[in-house]
Amino acid sequence: MFVLNRVLFAGRIMLPESTSLTVNHFSAVHRLTSPRRNSPYSSVDSERYSSLVKSVMSSRVSTQTPESLQAEDDNIYGPVVKAQMPSRTEPRVPKTLHPFLNSDRALETDEPEAGPPARILLNRGQSRAFIPSVTRVLQQTLSPEQIFYLERWKRRMIAELGEEGFKEYSQNVFRQGKLFHSALEGILTSAETWKNRHLSETPGCPPDIQGYIQSISHVLEDVSAVRAIESTVQHGALNYLGIVDCVARYRGVLCVIDWKTSEKPKPFLSNTYDNPVQVAAYAGALNSDANYKYQVENGLIVVAYKDGSPAHAHQVNSELMSEYWKTWLLRLEEFREPSNKLECGKTKNQCVQNHLLPTVKHAGRSVKLLLFGRPWEPC
């Protein structure tokens, strides 16, 4: 038996006290006070790595400063040139701002008496042989960005369909567009009302376009007082012409209506590209044309879908029409700019697009197709 002394504190007086412990008690105490396990780093050869530790610890702190780093960058990459704030450029305005409305005509407030819609056919006689069309002007004044996307679209389609497949696709788009407009003409000129009936079951409606007709059925419910269908308009002062799809009242407002077909949804007016400019050009020509005794200051672009989903109807009010009219005047000026003509007499864009757009046969002559299925207008 072992004797352990321990000290007791009583206030500020220390009192020694003896305690007897058996061997078993001692062994327990020994186990509780055994040293910790050795660290794994204790086996590292410190002599071997001492030189490395010394070199790291004795290395000098870098003397580089922000100024020295800037000087080093200037030496390698050159001095920093701060970009100047872009100057605000004034929006382009036409050299001559021709009026959009005809001051000699009053705007209609009431619907006229019912009568057959006008249809003035295009006659490319001697007097109209050199008058450019709206479609041609817009095609030949596309921006570089528009040409880029047009070419990218064509290359993607050719990669997917092949050269012959792309031509067949373009011919089919053109054919469906013609059938769609023909069917619409039949519906709008019919003595029977087209409201409250299934338009896709209209007699003579080809199966290929029944989806398009059904797509616009809800729009036709708001169309009334049709004044013109597929009728030629010509601006005498500005010397251009076009063919309007339809002039009618939409929800009581007289509009130039342009019917479009699309494979992709176009829920916003910005998705229709140059179509608002085209509608404004048609309306301006109609307002100037002596064949029409009224004038129009509003537009409507209707985009129909082949799957029959509801068409998007984009209204262009009088304020927007005025802005798009200015854009049209700029495009017309650009079309007639001498610097836009090449030695061959064609425009720069026309030569670029000659290798972008496929040629198809229609009515015995070759025509070019545009992205939206419109025929390339002859020079």
C-alpha positions in Angstrom: 0.0 0.0 0.0 1.2 3.5 -0.9 0.6 6.7 1.0 -0.3 9.9 -0.8 -0.2 13.2 0.8 -2.7 15.9 -0.1 -3.2 19.4 1.1 -6.5 20.8 2.4 -7.3 24.5 2.5 -9.2 25.8 5.5 -9.5 29.5 5.1 -5.9 30.6 4.7 -4.4 27.6 6.5 -3.0 24.7 4.7 -3.5 21.3 6.5 -1.6 18.2 5.2 -3.7 15.0 5.1 -2.5 11.5 4.4 -4.6 9.2 2.3 -4.0 5.5 1.8 -4.6 4.0 -1.6 -4.5 0.5 -2.7 -2.5 -0.6 -5.7 -5.8 -0.8 -7.7 -6.6 2.8 -6.9 -3.1 3.9 -8.0 -3.2 2.1 -11.3 -6.5 3.9 -12.1 -4.9 7.3 -11.4 -1.9 6.3 -13.5 -4.1 5.6 -16.5 -5.9 8.9 -16.2 -2.7 10.9 -16.2 -1.0 9.0 -19.1 0.8 11.2 -21.7 -1.0 12.1 -25.0 -0.3 10.2 -28.2 2.6 11.3 -30.3 1.9 13.9 -33.1 2.3 12.5 -36.6 4.6 15.5 -37.3 7.0 14.2 -34.7 8.3 11.7 -37.3 9.2 14.3 -39.8 12.9 14.6 -40.6 13.3 18.3 -39.5 17.0 18.2 -40.4 16.2 17.2 -44.0 13.7 20.1 -44.5 15.4 22.7 -42.4 17.0 24.4 -45.4 13.7 24.7 -47.1 12.0 26.2 -44.1 14.9 28.7 -43.6 14.8 29.8 -47.3 11.0 30.4 -47.1 11.1 32.2 -43.8 14.1 34.3 -44.8 12.8 35.5 -48.2 12.4 39.2 -48.6 9.0 40.9 -48.9 8.2 42.0 -52.5 9.1 45.7 -53.1 6.4 46.1 -55.8 3.9 48.9 -55.2 0.7 49.8 -57.1 2.8 52.3 -59.1 5.4 49.8 -60.1 2.8 47.3 -61.1 1.1 50.0 -63.3 4.4 50.8 -64.9 5.1 47.2 -65.6 1.6 46.8 -67.2 2.2 49.9 -69.3 5.5 48.4 -70.5 3.9 45.1 -71.5 0.4 46.2 -72.7 0.8 49.8 -73.4 -0.8 52.8 -71.5 -4.5 52.6 -70.7 -6.6 54.6 -73.1 -9.8 55.8 -71.5 -12.8 55.5 -73.7 -14.7 58.7 -74.4 -18.3 59.0 -73.7 -20.3 58.4 -77.0 -21.7 61.6 -78.3 -25.4 61.7 -78.6 -26.3 61.7 -82.3 -29.5 63.3 -83.4 -32.0 61.0 -85.0 -32.0 61.1 -88.8 -34.8 63.0 -90.4 -35.8 63.0 -94.1 -34.5 65.7 -96.2 -38.0 66.5 -97.3 -40.8 65.7 -94.9 -43.7 64.9 -97.3 -47.0 65.0 -95.5 -48.6 61.6 -94.6 -52.2 62.8 -94.7 -53.9 64.6 -97.6 -55.0 68.1 -96.6 -57.6 68.1 -99.4 -59.5 65.1 -97.8 -61.4 64.8 -94.6 -61.1 61.8 -92.3 -64.1 59.6 -92.2 -65.9 59.4 -89.0 -68.9 57.3 -90.1 -69.0 54.1 -92.1 -69.9 54.8 -95.8 -72.7 53.1 -97.5 -72.2 49.4 -98.2 -70.7 48.6 -101.6 -68.3 46.3 -103.3 -64.6 46.8 -102.2 -62.3 48.4 -104.7 -59.7 46.4 -106.5 -57.5 48.3 -108.8 -55.2 45.9 -110.7 -51.5 46.7 -111.2 -50.8 47.6 -114.8 -47.1 47.9 -115.5 -47.6 50.0 -118.6 -45.2 52.5 -120.1 -46.1 55.1 -117.5 -45.4 52.7 -114.6 -42.5 50.8 -116.1 -39.9 52.5 -113.9 -41.9 53.2 -110.7 -40.4 51.2 -107.8 -42.7 49.2 -105.5 -42.7 49.4 -101.7 -41.5 45.8 -101.5 -38.6 46.5 -103.8 -37.5 49.6 -101.9 -37.6 47.8 -98.6 -35.7 44.8 -100.0 -32.9 46.9 -101.5 -32.4 49.1 -98.4 -32.0 46.4 -95.8 -29.5 47.2 -93.1 -26.3 45.1 -92.8 -27.7 43.5 -89.7 -30.8 42.4 -91.6 -28.7 41.0 -94.4 -26.6 39.1 -91.9 -29.6 37.4 -90.3 -31.1 36.7 -93.7 -28.0 34.9 -94.9 -27.6 33.1 -91.6 -31.2 31.9 -91.9 -30.7 30.7 -95.4 -27.5 28.8 -94.6 -29.2 27.1 -91.6 -32.1 26.1 -93.8 -29.8 24.8 -96.6 -27.8 22.8 -94.0 -31.0 21.2 -92.8 -32.9 20.7 -96.1 -30.2 20.8 -98.8 -30.2 23.1 -101.9 -33.1 21.4 -103.6 -35.1 21.0 -100.3 -34.7 24.7 -99.6 -36.0 25.6 -103.1 -39.0 23.3 -102.6 -39.6 24.8 -99.1 -39.5 28.4 -100.6 -41.9 27.5 -103.4 -44.3 25.9 -100.9 -44.2 29.1 -98.7 -44.9 31.2 -101.7 -47.7 29.0 -102.8 -49.3 28.9 -99.4 -49.1 32.7 -99.2 -50.9 33.1 -102.5 -53.6 30.6 -101.5 -54.1 32.3 -98.2 -54.6 35.7 -99.7 -56.9 34.3 -102.4 -59.0 32.6 -99.8 -59.2 35.8 -97.7 -60.3 37.7 -100.8 -63.1 35.2 -101.3 -64.2 35.5 -97.7 -64.1 39.3 -97.5 -65.9 39.8 -100.9 -68.5 37.1 -100.2 -72.1 38.3 -100.0 -72.5 36.1 -97.0 -71.3 37.2 -93.6 -68.2 35.4 -92.4 -69.0 35.9 -88.7 -70.2 33.2 -86.5 -69.2 30.3 -88.8 -66.3 27.9 -89.1 -64.1 29.6 -91.7 -61.9 26.6 -92.2 -64.9 24.9 -93.8 -65.3 27.6 -96.3 -66.0 26.1 -99.8 -62.8 26.2 -101.9 -60.5 26.6 -98.9 -57.5 24.3 -99.6 -56.4 22.0 -96.7 -53.0 23.6 -96.6 -54.3 26.9 -95.4 -57.2 25.9 -93.3 -55.1 26.4 -90.2 -54.3 30.0 -91.3 -57.9 30.8 -91.9 -58.9 29.4 -88.5 -56.1 31.4 -86.9 -57.6 34.7 -88.1 -61.2 33.9 -87.4 -61.3 35.9 -84.2 -59.8 38.9 -86.0 -62.4 38.8 -88.8 -65.1 39.1 -86.2 -63.9 42.7 -85.6 -63.5 43.6 -89.3 -66.3 45.5 -91.1 -66.9 47.9 -94.0 -64.2 46.5 -96.4 -63.2 49.3 -98.8 -60.4 47.7 -100.8 -58.8 44.3 -101.4 -55.6 43.5 -103.2 -55.7 47.0 -104.7 -52.9 49.1 -106.2 -52.0 52.4 -104.6 -49.6 55.0 -106.0 -48.0 58.1 -104.6 -47.8 60.7 -107.3 -45.4 63.1 -105.7 -43.0 60.4 -104.3 -43.3 58.2 -107.4 -43.7 54.7 -105.8 -46.5 52.2 -105.8 -47.8 49.1 -103.9 -50.6 46.7 -103.5 -52.6 46.8 -100.2 -54.0 43.6 -98.9 -57.1 45.2 -97.4 -58.6 48.5 -96.3 -61.4 48.0 -93.8 -62.6 49.0 -90.3 -61.1 47.1 -87.4 -63.1 47.7 -84.2 -64.6 50.7 -85.8 -61.3 52.3 -86.9 -60.4 52.5 -90.6 -57.1 50.7 -91.2 -54.7 49.5 -93.9 -54.6 45.8 -93.0 -51.6 43.6 -94.0 -52.1 39.8 -93.6 -49.0 37.8 -92.8 -48.2 34.1 -92.2 -45.6 32.8 -89.9 -44.2 29.6 -88.6 -43.1 31.2 -85.4 -45.1 33.3 -82.9 -44.8 37.1 -83.3 -46.5 38.5 -80.2 -45.0 41.9 -80.4 -45.0 44.6 -83.1 -41.1 44.6 -83.1 -41.2 40.9 -84.2 -42.7 42.0 -87.6 -39.5 43.7 -88.8 -40.3 46.1 -91.7 -44.0 45.4 -91.9 -45.1 48.6 -90.1 -42.9 50.6 -92.5 -44.6 48.8 -95.4 -48.1 49.5 -94.0 -47.2 53.2 -93.5 -45.9 53.4 -97.1 -49.2 51.9 -98.4 -51.3 54.2 -96.4 -49.3 57.3 -97.5 -49.7 56.3 -101.1 -53.4 55.6 -100.7 -53.9 59.1 -99.1 -52.2 60.6 -102.2 -53.9 58.4 -104.9 -56.7 60.1 -106.7 -58.5 56.8 -107.2 -59.5 56.8 -103.5 -61.8 59.5 -102.1 -60.9 58.8 -98.5 -57.7 58.6 -96.4 -56.3 56.3 -93.7 -54.2 57.1 -90.8 -54.1 53.7 -88.9 -52.7 50.3 -89.7 -53.2 46.7 -88.7 -50.7 43.8 -89.1 -52.3 40.3 -88.6 -49.9 37.4 -88.2 -51.6 34.0 -88.9 -50.3 30.6 -87.9 -50.6 27.3 -89.7 -51.4 25.3 -86.7 -54.6 27.3 -86.2 -53.5 29.1 -83.0 -55.0 32.5 -82.6 -53.4 35.1 -84.8 -51.7 38.2 -83.3 -53.2 41.5 -84.4 -50.9 44.4 -84.1 -52.5 47.8 -84.3 -50.5 50.8 -85.5 -52.2 53.9 -84.4 -51.9 57.3 -86.0 -48.9 58.4 -83.9 -46.9 55.3 -84.7 -47.9 55.6 -88.4 -46.4 59.1 -88.5 -43.1 57.7 -87.1 -43.0 54.8 -89.5 -43.8 57.2 -92.4 -40.6 59.1 -91.6 -38.7 55.8 -91.6 -40.2 55.0 -95.0 -39.1 58.4 -96.4 -35.5 57.7 -95.2 -35.6 54.3 -96.9 -36.9 55.9 -100.1 -34.1 58.5 -100.0 -31.5 55.8 -99.4 -32.9 53.8 -102.3 -32.5 56.8 -104.7 -29.1 57.8 -103.3 -26.5 57.8 -106.2 -23.9 56.2 -103.9 -26.2 53.2 -103.4 -26.0 52.4 -107.2 -23.3 50.3 -108.8 -22.0 50.4 -112.3 -24.4 47.7 -113.4 -27.3 50.0 -112.3 -28.4 47.8 -109.4 -28.2 48.7 -105.8 -25.6 47.2 -103.4 -28.2 45.3 -101.5 -29.7 43.9 -104.7 -26.4 42.4 -105.7 -25.9 41.0 -102.2 -29.3 39.4 -102.1 -29.1 37.9 -105.6 -27.1 35.1 -104.1 -29.1 34.9 -100.9 -32.6 34.5 -102.3 -33.8 31.4 -104.3 -35.3 31.8 -107.7 -38.6 30.1 -108.5 -40.9 30.0 -111.4 -44.2 31.8 -111.1 -46.7 32.7 -113.8 -44.1 31.9 -116.4 -41.3 34.1 -115.1 -38.5 33.9 -112.6 -39.0 35.7 -109.3 -36.9 35.9 -106.2 -38.4 35.0 -102.8 -37.9 37.0 -99.6 -37.8 35.6 -96.1 -41.5 36.1 -95.5 -42.7 34.5 -98.7 -43.1 37.8 -100.7 -42.1 37.6 -104.3 -39.1 39.5 -105.4 -40.3 42.6 -107.3 -38.8 43.0 -110.8 -36.7 46.0 -111.5 
